[in-house]
Amino acid sequence: SQALEKPVSIEGISFSWGEGLAVSNFTSVNADQTPFIKLSSLKLLLSWPSLLSGKLDIVNLDIKGIDVTITRDAEEKRAAGEMVEAPAPEVSPVKESKSFPLSLTDLFLNAHIEDGNFSFIDKRLSSVTRIRNLHVDVAVPSLREPLNLSLKGDVILNDNPPESIELSGTAHFAPEGEVDLARGTGSLEMKAGFGNLNLFFDLAQMNTSQEVTGARFSCTLDLKKLTQLAGAVVGLPPDFSLKGSLKSGFETRGNIDSQVAIDGKTELINLSVKGGPLKNATFKQPRISFAHDIVLNFDTKVLDISSVALKSDFLDLSLSGSVKDFQENPSGKILASGSGSLNDIVLVFGKMLSLPPDLKLSGGVNLSLTGEGDLKKVSLKGTAECKNLEVNAAFLNNYPFREESLKLTPDVILTLGEETTGVAINTLNIKSRVLSGDIKGTLDSETAVDLTAKLSTSLALLR
């Protein structure tokens, strides 16, 4: 009761070394007497010899007739994480040094859930997502045997007809009794009303030939259905909507001892995003495709990016280059080129780039940039040319800046760190019919600015 901060009632509880722990009719309600958890029965049996040797072997865990209701009120005071996660206790350094956390190789499990029912109520969205008739089986019998997972149930949005979801999977990373990720095998399959998913991997095959497929992934998702069902679970903003379909797939081929190629493609069709981070704006695209073709060279520790391409109506971007020591301390050189619509780029990336919320840009942009560095510091050079540029914001008092062609030539250093993040502008050259000049200086994550600008313009043309 203290842990849940809610009253708890248990009809029966018993324990024996041979039969384990048994709990019957466990119930807990919220302060307003609405239901929180109701559990018909739980049986837990551990292997005591394994426990004494430092391993957790759950011989049997049976949960029958579990009902859980999680409610998010209009002020979002009851989020799922807040209700089931207790604050982490403070542990002294002495106690912490004496703890022995279990690793995956020390955990074995045989668990079953029958007749599970979970309800997620979001009063802000006036939405209820229910998972009914849930049956789950999870088995991790031993290192020598594969992990198995199966899940079946029905998902119901508000008063709509139920849609079934089925998921089954297996994985094995210790064929000889010892964990060996390079020889791992497994598969995962999901069928649901909002989409399908398939995953297969056999990493042992990637020690034989450069042409053997070691992993394959594919999925199709109805984004509208998925968002509607997940809305009450994760707590989406009331004005947010996502529509369209997603189709994705990739394959991995090669030899782990030398070279592995990963190529694939993801497509978004008839995408529409409204609200949320876009506020009152709507972003629409008939088709967005993202394709990648990369090669991991394990012998030289070099990642070769043959092609990474993003194509859509608002942005056409391609990347290529290489990254050294990609496993431990990655650094390299990336070439980027492309073109796009300034209006849509600002709409999608404006918040990420910390642009003023009232800033409006229109026109087209052509990019040719080179980035070189590591995870802490990146040097960025190249050109960005804007065509038919129009800039409008509150500080312009409804007198937008217009220019047929504006060319920017940056030479900047981006510092990326937990404590210090900022931009050092060695030079930023500006050339256009109306305006030309150079800017130097620094900007940091705390919005501190130290800039020097030398600009020239024709007063007759400036407007």
C-alpha positions in Angstrom: 0.0 0.0 0.0 2.9 2.4 0.8 4.6 1.5 -2.5 1.5 2.2 -4.6 0.3 5.0 -2.4 -3.2 3.4 -2.7 -5.2 1.1 -0.4 -4.6 -2.6 -1.0 -6.8 -5.6 -0.2 -5.6 -9.2 -0.4 -8.0 -12.1 0.3 -5.5 -14.8 0.6 -1.7 -15.3 0.7 0.3 -18.4 1.3 3.9 -19.7 1.0 5.7 -23.0 1.1 9.1 -24.0 0.0 7.6 -26.6 -2.4 4.7 -24.7 -3.8 6.1 -21.1 -3.7 4.1 -18.0 -3.2 0.3 -17.8 -3.9 -1.8 -14.7 -3.8 -5.6 -14.5 -4.4 -8.0 -11.6 -5.0 -5.5 -8.7 -4.9 -7.3 -5.4 -5.4 -6.3 -1.7 -5.2 -8.3 1.4 -6.0 -7.5 5.1 -6.5 -8.4 7.8 -4.0 -11.7 8.4 -5.7 -12.5 4.7 -5.5 -12.1 4.1 -9.2 -10.4 0.8 -10.0 -6.6 0.5 -10.4 -5.6 -3.1 -10.1 -7.6 -6.3 -9.7 -5.9 -9.7 -9.7 -7.7 -13.0 -9.3 -4.6 -15.1 -8.6 -0.8 -15.2 -8.8 1.5 -18.1 -8.2 5.3 -17.8 -8.1 7.8 -20.6 -7.6 11.5 -20.0 -7.6 14.4 -22.5 -7.8 16.0 -22.0 -4.4 19.3 -23.8 -5.2 19.7 -21.4 -8.2 18.9 -18.4 -6.0 21.6 -19.4 -3.5 24.1 -19.6 -6.4 23.3 -16.0 -7.5 20.9 -16.9 -10.3 17.2 -16.1 -10.5 15.3 -19.0 -12.0 11.5 -18.5 -12.0 10.3 -22.0 -12.4 6.7 -20.8 -12.8 4.9 -17.5 -12.7 1.1 -17.8 -13.4 -1.0 -14.7 -13.4 -4.7 -15.1 -14.0 -7.5 -12.6 -14.3 -5.6 -9.3 -14.1 -7.4 -6.0 -14.7 -5.4 -2.7 -14.7 -6.9 0.7 -15.3 -4.6 3.7 -15.8 -6.3 7.2 -16.0 -4.8 10.4 -17.2 -7.0 13.3 -16.1 -7.5 16.7 -17.8 -4.4 18.2 -16.1 -2.3 15.1 -17.0 -1.7 14.4 -13.3 -1.8 10.7 -13.7 0.7 9.4 -16.2 1.4 5.7 -16.5 5.0 6.1 -15.4 4.1 8.1 -12.4 1.7 5.5 -11.2 3.8 2.4 -11.5 7.4 3.7 -11.0 8.5 4.5 -7.4 11.3 7.0 -6.9 14.7 5.4 -6.9 15.9 5.1 -3.3 19.2 6.8 -2.3 21.9 4.2 -1.9 25.1 4.9 0.0 28.4 4.3 -1.9 29.3 1.5 0.6 26.0 -0.3 0.0 26.2 0.3 -3.8 29.7 -1.3 -4.0 28.4 -4.5 -2.3 25.4 -5.0 -4.7 25.6 -7.8 -7.3 23.1 -7.0 -10.1 21.8 -9.9 -12.1 22.9 -10.3 -15.7 20.8 -11.8 -18.5 22.7 -15.0 -18.2 21.6 -15.3 -14.5 17.8 -14.9 -15.3 15.6 -17.8 -16.3 11.8 -17.5 -16.6 8.6 -19.4 -17.3 5.7 -17.0 -17.1 2.1 -17.0 -18.2 -0.6 -14.4 -18.1 -4.2 -15.5 -18.8 -7.3 -13.3 -19.2 -5.4 -10.0 -18.9 -7.4 -6.7 -19.3 -5.8 -3.3 -19.4 -7.6 0.0 -19.8 -5.9 3.4 -20.6 -8.3 6.3 -20.1 -7.3 9.8 -21.3 -9.8 12.4 -20.2 -8.0 15.2 -22.2 -8.5 13.2 -25.4 -11.9 11.7 -24.3 -10.3 8.5 -25.5 -10.1 4.9 -24.0 -7.8 2.2 -25.3 -8.5 -1.3 -24.0 -6.5 -4.5 -24.3 -8.8 -7.4 -23.7 -8.4 -11.2 -23.4 -4.6 -10.9 -23.3 -2.7 -14.1 -23.1 1.1 -14.0 -22.8 3.7 -16.8 -22.6 7.3 -16.1 -22.0 9.9 -18.8 -21.6 13.7 -18.5 -20.9 14.3 -22.1 -19.9 18.2 -22.1 -20.0 21.1 -20.7 -21.9 21.2 -23.8 -24.2 17.5 -23.4 -25.1 15.9 -20.5 -27.1 13.8 -17.7 -25.6 10.2 -17.9 -26.7 7.5 -15.3 -26.6 3.8 -15.4 -27.7 1.1 -12.8 -27.2 -2.5 -12.8 -28.2 -5.3 -10.3 -27.4 -7.8 -7.8 -28.7 -7.3 -4.0 -28.9 -10.4 -1.8 -28.7 -10.5 2.0 -29.3 -13.5 3.6 -27.5 -16.6 1.7 -28.7 -15.1 0.5 -32.0 -15.1 -3.2 -32.8 -12.1 -5.1 -31.4 -9.0 -5.7 -33.5 -6.8 -8.7 -32.8 -3.1 -8.5 -32.2 -0.8 -11.6 -32.3 2.9 -11.6 -31.7 5.3 -14.5 -31.6 9.1 -14.6 -31.4 12.1 -16.6 -30.5 15.8 -15.8 -29.9 18.9 -17.8 -29.0 22.3 -16.4 -28.2 24.0 -19.3 -26.5 23.9 -22.4 -28.7 26.8 -24.0 -26.8 25.7 -22.9 -23.3 27.7 -19.7 -23.4 26.5 -16.3 -24.7 27.9 -15.7 -28.2 26.1 -12.8 -30.0 28.0 -13.6 -33.2 26.0 -16.8 -33.5 22.6 -15.5 -32.4 19.4 -16.5 -34.2 15.9 -15.4 -33.9 12.6 -14.2 -35.4 9.7 -12.0 -34.5 6.3 -11.8 -36.2 3.4 -9.4 -35.4 0.0 -9.3 -37.0 -2.4 -6.5 -35.9 -5.2 -4.3 -37.1 -2.7 -1.4 -37.3 0.0 -3.3 -39.2 2.3 -6.2 -39.6 6.0 -6.8 -38.7 8.5 -9.5 -39.5 12.1 -9.8 -38.3 14.6 -12.6 -38.9 18.2 -12.9 -38.0 20.8 -15.7 -38.2 24.2 -14.1 -37.4 26.0 -17.4 -37.7 25.4 -17.3 -41.4 27.4 -14.0 -41.5 30.6 -16.0 -40.9 30.3 -17.9 -44.2 30.0 -15.6 -47.2 29.7 -12.0 -48.2 26.4 -12.7 -50.0 24.5 -14.5 -47.3 21.6 -12.6 -45.7 22.1 -12.5 -41.9 19.1 -10.3 -41.0 15.9 -9.2 -42.6 13.3 -6.8 -41.3 10.0 -5.6 -42.8 6.9 -3.8 -41.5 3.8 -2.0 -42.7 1.9 0.4 -40.4 -1.3 2.3 -40.6 -0.2 5.5 -38.7 -3.7 6.8 -38.0 -4.8 3.6 -36.4 -1.6 3.2 -34.5 -1.8 6.8 -33.2 -5.4 6.5 -32.2 -4.8 3.3 -30.2 -1.6 4.6 -28.6 -3.0 8.1 -27.8 -4.4 7.2 -24.4 -1.5 5.0 -23.5 1.4 7.4 -24.1 -0.5 10.7 -23.6 -0.5 12.5 -27.0 -1.5 16.2 -27.1 -5.2 16.7 -27.7 -4.7 18.6 -31.0 -2.2 16.1 -32.4 -3.1 13.9 -35.4 -1.0 11.6 -37.6 -2.2 10.0 -40.8 -0.7 7.9 -43.6 1.0 4.6 -44.0 4.6 3.4 -43.4 6.4 0.7 -45.2 9.9 -0.2 -44.2 12.4 -3.0 -44.9 16.2 -3.7 -44.7 18.6 -6.5 -45.2 22.1 -7.2 -43.8 24.6 -9.3 -45.7 28.3 -10.0 -45.3 30.9 -11.5 -43.0 31.2 -10.2 -39.4 34.9 -10.9 -39.5 35.5 -8.5 -42.4 32.6 -6.6 -44.0 28.9 -6.2 -43.5 26.5 -4.3 -45.8 23.2 -2.9 -44.7 20.7 -1.6 -47.2 17.1 -0.7 -47.0 14.2 1.7 -47.7 11.4 3.3 -45.7 8.5 5.0 -47.3 5.8 7.2 -45.8 2.7 7.6 -48.1 0.0 10.3 -47.8 1.6 11.6 -44.6 -0.3 14.2 -42.7 0.9 15.6 -39.3 -1.1 18.2 -37.4 -0.8 19.8 -34.0 1.6 18.8 -31.3 5.1 20.1 -32.1 3.7 21.8 -35.2 1.1 23.7 -33.1 -1.7 24.8 -35.5 0.2 24.0 -38.7 -0.4 21.0 -40.9 2.5 19.2 -42.7 1.5 17.1 -45.7 3.5 15.0 -48.1 2.2 12.5 -50.7 5.4 10.4 -50.4 8.7 10.5 -48.4 11.3 7.9 -49.0 14.5 7.2 -47.0 17.0 4.8 -48.5 20.4 3.8 -47.1 23.3 1.7 -48.3 26.2 1.5 -45.8 29.1 -0.9 -45.3 30.7 -1.8 -41.9 34.4 -2.7 -42.3 35.2 -4.5 -39.1 38.8 -5.2 -40.0 39.6 -1.5 -40.6 36.9 -0.1 -38.2 35.6 2.1 -41.0 32.0 2.8 -41.8 31.5 3.6 -45.5 28.3 5.5 -46.4 27.8 4.7 -50.0 24.4 6.5 -50.0 21.9 7.8 -47.6 19.0 9.5 -49.5 15.9 11.4 -48.3 13.5 12.2 -51.1 10.2 14.1 -50.9 8.4 17.1 -52.3 9.9 19.4 -49.6 13.4 18.0 -49.3 15.8 16.0 -51.5 18.9 15.2 -49.5 21.8 12.8 -50.1 24.7 11.9 -47.8 28.0 10.1 -48.4 31.3 9.7 -46.7 33.1 7.6 -44.1 33.4 7.3 -40.4 36.6 5.9 -38.7 36.6 3.9 -35.5 32.8 3.8 -35.6 32.6 1.3 -32.7 34.4 3.3 -30.0 35.4 6.8 -31.0 33.7 7.7 -34.3 35.1 10.5 -36.4 34.9 11.2 -40.1 33.9 13.2 -43.0 30.3 13.5 -44.5 29.3 15.2 -47.7 25.7 16.5 -48.0 23.9 17.9 -51.0 20.3 18.6 -51.8 17.5 21.0 -52.3 14.3 21.8 -50.6 11.4 24.1 -49.7 12.3 26.6 -46.9 8.7 26.9 -45.7 8.4 23.1 -45.1 11.9 22.8 -43.7 11.2 25.4 -41.1 7.8 23.9 -40.3 9.3 20.5 -39.6 12.8 21.4 -38.1 12.1 24.9 -36.8 11.8 23.8 -33.1 14.8 21.5 -33.4 16.9 24.4 -34.8 15.6 26.8 -32.1 14.3 29.2 -34.7 11.9 32.0 -33.5 8.3 30.6 -33.5 6.9 33.6 -35.5 9.6 33.3 -38.2 8.3 32.6 -41.7 10.5 31.6 -44.6 9.5 30.8 -48.2 11.5 30.0 -51.3 13.9 27.2 -52.3 17.3 26.2 -51.0 20.2 24.3 -52.6 22.8 22.8 -50.2 26.4 21.6 -50.7 28.0 21.0 -47.3 30.9 19.1 -45.8 31.0 18.0 -42.2 34.2 16.8 -40.6 34.9 15.9 -36.9 33.7 13.6 -34.1 30.9 13.4 -31.5 32.3 16.4 -29.6 33.3 18.9 -32.4 32.2 19.2 -36.0 33.6 21.5 -38.7 31.0 22.5 -41.3 31.9 24.1 -44.6 30.2 24.6 -48.0 27.4 26.7 -49.6 23.7 27.2 -49.2 21.9 29.2 -51.9 18.4 30.4 -51.4 16.2 31.3 -54.4 13.1 33.6 -54.3 13.7 34.1 -50.6 11.2 35.8 -48.4 11.7 36.3 -44.7 9.0 37.6 -42.4 8.8 37.9 -38.6 7.4 40.2 -35.9 10.5 42.3 -35.7 10.1 43.2 -39.4 6.8 44.9 -38.7 5.1 43.3 -41.7 7.8 44.5 -44.1 9.2 41.1 -45.3 12.7 40.8 -46.6 12.7 39.6 -50.2 15.6 38.5 -52.4 15.8 36.6 -55.7 19.1 34.9 -54.8 21.0 34.8 -51.5 24.2 32.7 -51.2 25.6 31.7 -47.8 29.2 30.3 -47.4 29.6 29.0 -43.9 32.8 28.0 -42.1 31.7 27.1 -38.6 32.6 24.7 -35.8 29.8 23.0 -33.8 30.7 22.0 -30.3 28.4 19.2 -28.9 28.8 18.4 -25.3 26.8 17.9 -22.1 28.0 21.1 -20.5 29.1 23.2 -23.5 27.1 23.4 -26.7 27.6 26.2 -29.2 28.6 27.5 -32.6 31.9 29.2 -33.4 31.6 31.1 -36.7 35.0 31.4 -38.3 33.3 33.2 -41.2 29.8 33.3 -42.7 29.9 35.0 -46.0 26.7 36.5 -47.4 26.2 37.5 -51.0 23.0 38.7 -52.7 21.8 41.6 -55.0 20.8 43.6 -51.9 23.1 42.5 -49.2 26.7 41.3 -48.8 29.1 40.9 -46.0 30.8 38.6 -43.4 29.8 37.5 -39.9 32.2 36.1 -37.2 31.7 35.2 -33.6 30.1 32.6 -31.3 26.7 31.5 -30.1 26.1 29.0 -27.2 23.2 26.9 -25.9 22.4 29.6 -23.3 21.6 32.0 -26.2 24.8 34.1 -25.4 25.9 35.9 -28.5 29.2 37.5 -29.4 29.2 38.4 -33.1 30.9 40.8 -35.3 29.3 41.6 -38.7 30.5 43.7 -41.6 27.6 44.2 -44.0 27.0 46.4 -47.0 23.8 47.1 -48.9 22.2 49.4 -51.5 19.7 51.6 -49.7 17.8 51.9 -53.0 17.3 48.2 -53.3 16.8 47.4 -49.6 13.2 47.0 -48.7 
